[in-house]
């Protein structure tokens, strides 16, 4: 497995996102299969696994803690804090220094590990100076509870300010064929500062893998129903782009998901795609994309098909976008 760098961390060229291993988009998968997927990841050279404290209201971290038993040294474990699940199911943002410490200790208990390899601020708290939050995260490093720190969905200006307080190892932000926002300066700032870029939702929340053939196929409890790109009219238009991706995949003897990941890997060596799955077969399919080499002509073709202007609908609702630091 090819290796890439997130600051001082050496990680596999793709990671394993664990969000879907517990309830989020819809009903969770089988826990035993999810644990088998984590174990299989290490066997094929994928060492970066990613979770967050609010995924499954903490159950995601507990599941990973079970999977890590007896094999902790085979993984780079990353988790996130800063989005706090409320009793009504909504999320509040909390980047206060005192919460930073409390959240970290809770994650360590659930994961059943002594140190978190990469600890992210999940969303920037608009009411707390980033310097204060990062200062508290830096203190966790000095205490040995965290090895490296990162930010998620942070702007270039916030990243620069944070990096002056303590070296930021990684920025995790949505990036894929149909979410090209980081190309408007953010990737360049990461390269300038030596910050790795972890691309979450590299398959557009399953869309680019062909797992959402119609709006009617999205279950009632699936959060994608709330996202503009998955609304019926927008989805119908976006599916026309997917048909072109399927044709390119066929021409390259690959799956659409593999092409989507290979495209990301081709952008710059600092990008580490983070496809999520709870199934061994899908994990192996994703891993094979690292060996897939697509031509410059194919890359240019994909760039044209999935230009930002061609995508129908925003990636988040107006309320959700208001929580993204820009």
PyMOL commands that set and color helices and strands:
alter all, ss='L'
color gray80, all
select helices_A, chain A and resi 19-21+31-43+55-68+72-74+97-111+130-142+156-165+181-183+186-193+207-209+215-217+223-226+228-230+232-251+256-267+280-291+296-305+308-310+318-322
alter helices_A, ss='H'
color red, helices_A
select strands_A, chain A and resi 3-6+9-12+16-17+48-50+76-81+83-85+91-93+116-121+146-152+168-174+196-200+271-274
alter strands_A, ss='S'
color yellow, strands_A
deselect
rebuild
show_as cartoon
